[in-house]
Amino acid sequence: MRDRLHFFGAFERTDTEEFYTVRTGLPEFYSALEGTFPLPSYRNLYSVRGDWQVNNHQSVFGRYLGEDEKKAVRS
């Protein structure tokens, strides 16, 4: 029996550069805190799958899926 074990893996990363705006209403006191600032973020998606045919009547498979998301504020 040939070709009994198969596996597959995938990874995807998305980087996004968003911006947020801060307005305090009192620019004469908080001018250093006001403005538009970058908000970089990323998302990782990954998956792994394996299939194993033990014999003609039995097979086993396993799958793992994951996702990470991070928004980092730069100072």
N, CA, C and O atoms as CSV, one atom per row, in Angstrom:
chain,resi,resn,atom,element,x,y,z
A,1,MET,N,N,0.854,-1.180,0.000
A,1,MET,CA,C,0.000,0.000,0.000
A,1,MET,C,C,0.898,1.242,0.000
A,1,MET,O,O,1.780,1.383,0.847
A,2,ARG,N,N,0.661,2.129,-0.955
A,2,ARG,CA,C,1.482,3.331,-1.088
A,2,ARG,C,C,0.662,4.567,-0.732
A,2,ARG,O,O,-0.564,4.507,-0.642
A,3,ASP,N,N,1.358,5.693,-0.531
A,3,ASP,CA,C,0.728,6.989,-0.293
A,3,ASP,C,C,-0.243,6.941,0.891
A,3,ASP,O,O,-1.418,7.278,0.752
A,4,ARG,N,N,0.251,6.527,2.039
A,4,ARG,CA,C,-0.620,6.374,3.205
A,4,ARG,C,C,-0.613,7.579,4.132
A,4,ARG,O,O,-1.521,7.720,4.951
A,5,LEU,N,N,0.377,8.446,4.028
A,5,LEU,CA,C,0.475,9.592,4.920
A,5,LEU,C,C,0.545,10.870,4.089
A,5,LEU,O,O,1.395,11.008,3.208
A,6,HIS,N,N,-0.360,11.799,4.382
A,6,HIS,CA,C,-0.398,13.075,3.680
A,6,HIS,C,C,-0.515,14.183,4.711
A,6,HIS,O,O,-1.170,14.021,5.740
A,7,PHE,N,N,0.124,15.309,4.429
A,7,PHE,CA,C,0.004,16.450,5.331
A,7,PHE,C,C,-0.007,17.742,4.526
A,7,PHE,O,O,0.473,17.797,3.393
A,8,PHE,N,N,-0.565,18.777,5.140
A,8,PHE,CA,C,-0.709,20.063,4.488
A,8,PHE,C,C,-0.575,21.140,5.553
A,8,PHE,O,O,-1.063,20.982,6.672
A,9,GLY,N,N,0.083,22.227,5.203
A,9,GLY,CA,C,0.215,23.352,6.117
A,9,GLY,C,C,0.069,24.669,5.369
A,9,GLY,O,O,0.464,24.769,4.207
A,10,ALA,N,N,-0.491,25.672,6.021
A,10,ALA,CA,C,-0.661,26.981,5.401
A,10,ALA,C,C,-0.471,28.061,6.460
A,10,ALA,O,O,-0.796,27.866,7.631
A,11,PHE,N,N,0.060,29.201,6.029
A,11,PHE,CA,C,0.273,30.345,6.915
A,11,PHE,C,C,-0.042,31.621,6.141
A,11,PHE,O,O,0.344,31.770,4.981
A,12,GLU,N,N,-0.742,32.530,6.794
A,12,GLU,CA,C,-1.081,33.808,6.170
A,12,GLU,C,C,-0.882,34.919,7.193
A,12,GLU,O,O,-1.295,34.787,8.345
A,13,ARG,N,N,-0.255,36.005,6.779
A,13,ARG,CA,C,-0.051,37.152,7.666
A,13,ARG,C,C,-0.557,38.402,6.954
A,13,ARG,O,O,-0.255,38.635,5.784
A,14,THR,N,N,-1.327,39.195,7.679
A,14,THR,CA,C,-1.851,40.448,7.160
A,14,THR,C,C,-1.376,41.574,8.059
A,14,THR,O,O,-1.695,41.594,9.247
A,15,ASP,N,N,-0.616,42.511,7.506
A,15,ASP,CA,C,-0.174,43.702,8.231
A,15,ASP,C,C,-1.044,44.873,7.801
A,15,ASP,O,O,-1.268,45.092,6.611
A,16,THR,N,N,-1.533,45.625,8.786
A,16,THR,CA,C,-2.398,46.765,8.515
A,16,THR,C,C,-1.865,47.982,9.249
A,16,THR,O,O,-1.497,47.893,10.421
A,17,GLU,N,N,-1.822,49.104,8.573
A,17,GLU,CA,C,-1.401,50.359,9.192
A,17,GLU,C,C,-2.633,51.253,9.298
A,17,GLU,O,O,-3.034,51.886,8.322
A,18,GLU,N,N,-3.226,51.301,10.478
A,18,GLU,CA,C,-4.381,52.152,10.732
A,18,GLU,C,C,-3.911,53.386,11.498
A,18,GLU,O,O,-2.769,53.450,11.953
A,19,PHE,N,N,-4.796,54.353,11.632
A,19,PHE,CA,C,-4.477,55.573,12.356
A,19,PHE,C,C,-5.624,55.916,13.295
A,19,PHE,O,O,-6.778,55.587,13.016
A,20,TYR,N,N,-5.315,56.570,14.395
A,20,TYR,CA,C,-6.343,57.071,15.301
A,20,TYR,C,C,-6.020,58.519,15.641
A,20,TYR,O,O,-4.859,58.927,15.664
A,21,THR,N,N,-7.066,59.280,15.901
A,21,THR,CA,C,-6.927,60.706,16.171
A,21,THR,C,C,-7.351,60.998,17.602
A,21,THR,O,O,-8.379,60.509,18.070
A,22,VAL,N,N,-6.547,61.801,18.291
A,22,VAL,CA,C,-6.838,62.206,19.675
A,22,VAL,C,C,-7.106,63.703,19.685
A,22,VAL,O,O,-6.300,64.503,19.209
A,23,ARG,N,N,-8.264,64.061,20.241
A,23,ARG,CA,C,-8.609,65.474,20.447
A,23,ARG,C,C,-9.037,65.624,21.899
A,23,ARG,O,O,-10.009,65.006,22.333
A,24,THR,N,N,-8.322,66.431,22.635
A,24,THR,CA,C,-8.626,66.602,24.059
A,24,THR,C,C,-9.629,67.709,24.306
A,24,THR,O,O,-10.282,67.722,25.349
A,25,GLY,N,N,-9.768,68.632,23.381
A,25,GLY,CA,C,-10.631,69.779,23.604
A,25,GLY,C,C,-9.917,70.932,24.285
A,25,GLY,O,O,-10.450,72.039,24.357
A,26,LEU,N,N,-8.729,70.684,24.777
A,26,LEU,CA,C,-7.910,71.705,25.431
A,26,LEU,C,C,-6.495,71.683,24.850
A,26,LEU,O,O,-5.551,71.298,25.539
A,27,PRO,N,N,-6.345,72.090,23.603
A,27,PRO,CA,C,-5.021,71.983,22.973
A,27,PRO,C,C,-3.973,72.884,23.630
A,27,PRO,O,O,-2.775,72.627,23.505
A,28,GLU,N,N,-4.402,73.917,24.315
A,28,GLU,CA,C,-3.412,74.776,24.968
A,28,GLU,C,C,-2.721,74.075,26.134
A,28,GLU,O,O,-1.612,74.452,26.512
A,29,PHE,N,N,-3.368,73.060,26.706
A,29,PHE,CA,C,-2.770,72.326,27.820
A,29,PHE,C,C,-2.194,70.967,27.396
A,29,PHE,O,O,-1.198,70.506,27.954
A,30,TYR,N,N,-2.827,70.340,26.410
A,30,TYR,CA,C,-2.464,68.971,26.038
A,30,TYR,C,C,-2.041,68.865,24.580
A,30,TYR,O,O,-2.381,67.884,23.918
A,31,SER,N,N,-1.316,69.838,24.065
A,31,SER,CA,C,-0.955,69.829,22.642
A,31,SER,C,C,-0.055,68.639,22.282
A,31,SER,O,O,-0.087,68.165,21.146
A,32,ALA,N,N,0.740,68.156,23.229
A,32,ALA,CA,C,1.610,67.004,22.945
A,32,ALA,C,C,0.819,65.713,22.786
A,32,ALA,O,O,1.297,64.768,22.158
A,33,LEU,N,N,-0.382,65.663,23.346
A,33,LEU,CA,C,-1.196,64.446,23.271
A,33,LEU,C,C,-2.157,64.445,22.100
A,33,LEU,O,O,-2.733,63.407,21.775
A,34,GLU,N,N,-2.338,65.580,21.467
A,34,GLU,CA,C,-3.277,65.665,20.355
A,34,GLU,C,C,-2.584,65.348,19.032
A,34,GLU,O,O,-1.387,65.573,18.858
A,35,GLY,N,N,-3.373,64.823,18.122
A,35,GLY,CA,C,-2.844,64.550,16.792
A,35,GLY,C,C,-3.343,63.229,16.253
A,35,GLY,O,O,-4.215,62.588,16.839
A,36,THR,N,N,-2.784,62.836,15.141
A,36,THR,CA,C,-3.098,61.557,14.510
A,36,THR,C,C,-1.878,60.656,14.650
A,36,THR,O,O,-0.758,61.046,14.321
A,37,PHE,N,N,-2.116,59.442,15.144
A,37,PHE,CA,C,-1.032,58.522,15.475
A,37,PHE,C,C,-1.242,57.189,14.764
A,37,PHE,O,O,-2.380,56.768,14.555
A,38,PRO,N,N,-0.150,56.527,14.393
A,38,PRO,CA,C,-0.289,55.216,13.737
A,38,PRO,C,C,-0.691,54.136,14.737
A,38,PRO,O,O,-0.326,54.187,15.912
A,39,LEU,N,N,-1.446,53.166,14.250
A,39,LEU,CA,C,-1.848,52.003,15.035
A,39,LEU,C,C,-1.595,50.757,14.196
A,39,LEU,O,O,-2.518,50.223,13.581
A,40,PRO,N,N,-0.339,50.287,14.168
A,40,PRO,CA,C,-0.042,49.104,13.353
A,40,PRO,C,C,-0.665,47.856,13.981
A,40,PRO,O,O,-0.725,47.727,15.204
A,41,SER,N,N,-1.115,46.965,13.149
A,41,SER,CA,C,-1.680,45.711,13.639
A,41,SER,C,C,-1.343,44.606,12.646
A,41,SER,O,O,-1.022,44.865,11.487
A,42,TYR,N,N,-1.425,43.382,13.122
A,42,TYR,CA,C,-1.222,42.245,12.238
A,42,TYR,C,C,-2.112,41.100,12.680
A,42,TYR,O,O,-2.557,41.035,13.826
A,43,ARG,N,N,-2.355,40.210,11.751
A,43,ARG,CA,C,-3.145,39.004,12.025
A,43,ARG,C,C,-2.452,37.835,11.353
A,43,ARG,O,O,-2.126,37.895,10.168
A,44,ASN,N,N,-2.229,36.776,12.108
A,44,ASN,CA,C,-1.647,35.534,11.597
A,44,ASN,C,C,-2.722,34.453,11.600
A,44,ASN,O,O,-3.409,34.248,12.600
A,45,LEU,N,N,-2.855,33.780,10.491
A,45,LEU,CA,C,-3.742,32.619,10.381
A,45,LEU,C,C,-2.885,31.431,9.968
A,45,LEU,O,O,-2.065,31.545,9.057
A,46,TYR,N,N,-3.067,30.297,10.626
A,46,TYR,CA,C,-2.295,29.122,10.259
A,46,TYR,C,C,-3.123,27.865,10.449
A,46,TYR,O,O,-3.992,27.788,11.317
A,47,SER,N,N,-2.831,26.891,9.617
A,47,SER,CA,C,-3.527,25.606,9.716
A,47,SER,C,C,-2.584,24.486,9.283
A,47,SER,O,O,-1.733,24.656,8.409
A,48,VAL,N,N,-2.767,23.349,9.920
A,48,VAL,CA,C,-2.001,22.140,9.616
A,48,VAL,C,C,-2.977,20.970,9.631
A,48,VAL,O,O,-3.832,20.874,10.512
A,49,ARG,N,N,-2.845,20.095,8.662
A,49,ARG,CA,C,-3.696,18.902,8.631
A,49,ARG,C,C,-2.850,17.718,8.198
A,49,ARG,O,O,-1.995,17.828,7.319
A,50,GLY,N,N,-3.107,16.581,8.835
A,50,GLY,CA,C,-2.435,15.344,8.470
A,50,GLY,C,C,-3.444,14.212,8.345
A,50,GLY,O,O,-4.361,14.102,9.159
A,51,ASP,N,N,-3.283,13.385,7.344
A,51,ASP,CA,C,-4.132,12.209,7.122
A,51,ASP,C,C,-3.245,10.973,7.038
A,51,ASP,O,O,-2.209,10.975,6.373
A,52,TRP,N,N,-3.670,9.929,7.720
A,52,TRP,CA,C,-2.918,8.673,7.706
A,52,TRP,C,C,-3.894,7.529,7.490
A,52,TRP,O,O,-4.832,7.360,8.269
A,53,GLN,N,N,-3.691,6.756,6.459
A,53,GLN,CA,C,-4.515,5.575,6.217
A,53,GLN,C,C,-3.810,4.387,6.853
A,53,GLN,O,O,-2.803,3.895,6.344
A,54,VAL,N,N,-4.356,3.939,7.972
A,54,VAL,CA,C,-3.749,2.854,8.744
A,54,VAL,C,C,-3.815,1.553,7.952
A,54,VAL,O,O,-2.810,0.853,7.822
A,55,ASN,N,N,-4.971,1.232,7.433
A,55,ASN,CA,C,-5.157,0.070,6.557
A,55,ASN,C,C,-6.326,0.382,5.626
A,55,ASN,O,O,-6.765,1.530,5.564
A,56,ASN,N,N,-6.829,-0.590,4.918
A,56,ASN,CA,C,-7.915,-0.333,3.967
A,56,ASN,C,C,-9.228,0.047,4.628
A,56,ASN,O,O,-10.115,0.572,3.956
A,57,HIS,N,N,-9.380,-0.198,5.918
A,57,HIS,CA,C,-10.645,0.055,6.603
A,57,HIS,C,C,-10.558,1.170,7.651
A,57,HIS,O,O,-11.588,1.611,8.160
A,58,GLN,N,N,-9.379,1.621,7.971
A,58,GLN,CA,C,-9.220,2.625,9.024
A,58,GLN,C,C,-8.316,3.763,8.547
A,58,GLN,O,O,-7.307,3.559,7.873
A,59,SER,N,N,-8.729,4.956,8.929
A,59,SER,CA,C,-7.888,6.118,8.667
A,59,SER,C,C,-8.006,7.087,9.843
A,59,SER,O,O,-8.993,7.084,10.578
A,60,VAL,N,N,-6.977,7.908,9.997
A,60,VAL,CA,C,-6.907,8.865,11.096
A,60,VAL,C,C,-6.515,10.211,10.488
A,60,VAL,O,O,-5.691,10.284,9.576
A,61,PHE,N,N,-7.125,11.277,11.018
A,61,PHE,CA,C,-6.686,12.591,10.583
A,61,PHE,C,C,-6.658,13.520,11.781
A,61,PHE,O,O,-7.369,13.314,12.764
A,62,GLY,N,N,-5.840,14.529,11.686
A,62,GLY,CA,C,-5.761,15.562,12.717
A,62,GLY,C,C,-5.666,16.922,12.057
A,62,GLY,O,O,-5.101,17.064,10.972
A,63,ARG,N,N,-6.220,17.911,12.717
A,63,ARG,CA,C,-6.225,19.259,12.168
A,63,ARG,C,C,-5.995,20.253,13.293
A,63,ARG,O,O,-6.514,20.091,14.398
A,64,TYR,N,N,-5.213,21.282,13.001
A,64,TYR,CA,C,-4.991,22.358,13.962
A,64,TYR,C,C,-5.122,23.691,13.232
A,64,TYR,O,O,-4.461,23.919,12.219
A,65,LEU,N,N,-5.970,24.559,13.747
A,65,LEU,CA,C,-6.171,25.882,13.181
A,65,LEU,C,C,-5.878,26.909,14.259
A,65,LEU,O,O,-6.212,26.695,15.425
A,66,GLY,N,N,-5.262,28.013,13.888
A,66,GLY,CA,C,-4.957,29.040,14.878
A,66,GLY,C,C,-5.002,30.429,14.271
A,66,GLY,O,O,-4.891,30.606,13.057
A,67,GLU,N,N,-5.169,31.418,15.154
A,67,GLU,CA,C,-5.211,32.804,14.730
A,67,GLU,C,C,-4.642,33.672,15.846
A,67,GLU,O,O,-4.982,33.495,17.016
A,68,ASP,N,N,-3.774,34.611,15.478
A,68,ASP,CA,C,-3.226,35.604,16.406
A,68,ASP,C,C,-3.555,36.974,15.850
A,68,ASP,O,O,-3.501,37.197,14.641
A,69,GLU,N,N,-3.897,37.889,16.742
A,69,GLU,CA,C,-4.111,39.271,16.310
A,69,GLU,C,C,-3.483,40.199,17.326
A,69,GLU,O,O,-3.640,40.003,18.531
A,70,LYS,N,N,-2.784,41.195,16.859
A,70,LYS,CA,C,-2.071,42.107,17.750
A,70,LYS,C,C,-2.178,43.522,17.218
A,70,LYS,O,O,-1.926,43.776,16.040
A,71,LYS,N,N,-2.552,44.439,18.093
A,71,LYS,CA,C,-2.522,45.865,17.789
A,71,LYS,C,C,-1.516,46.484,18.738
A,71,LYS,O,O,-1.652,46.393,19.958
A,72,ALA,N,N,-0.511,47.111,18.167
A,72,ALA,CA,C,0.570,47.681,18.985
A,72,ALA,C,C,0.554,49.193,18.845
A,72,ALA,O,O,0.575,49.724,17.735
A,73,VAL,N,N,0.518,49.877,19.967
A,73,VAL,CA,C,0.573,51.336,19.956
A,73,VAL,C,C,2.016,51.749,20.140
A,73,VAL,O,O,2.653,51.403,21.135
A,74,ARG,N,N,2.520,52.488,19.181
A,74,ARG,CA,C,3.904,52.981,19.270
A,74,ARG,C,C,3.901,54.293,20.012
A,74,ARG,O,O,3.039,55.142,19.783
A,75,SER,N,N,4.852,54.462,20.893
A,75,SER,CA,C,4.936,55.726,21.634
A,75,SER,C,C,6.023,56.612,21.085
A,75,SER,O,O,6.234,57.715,21.589
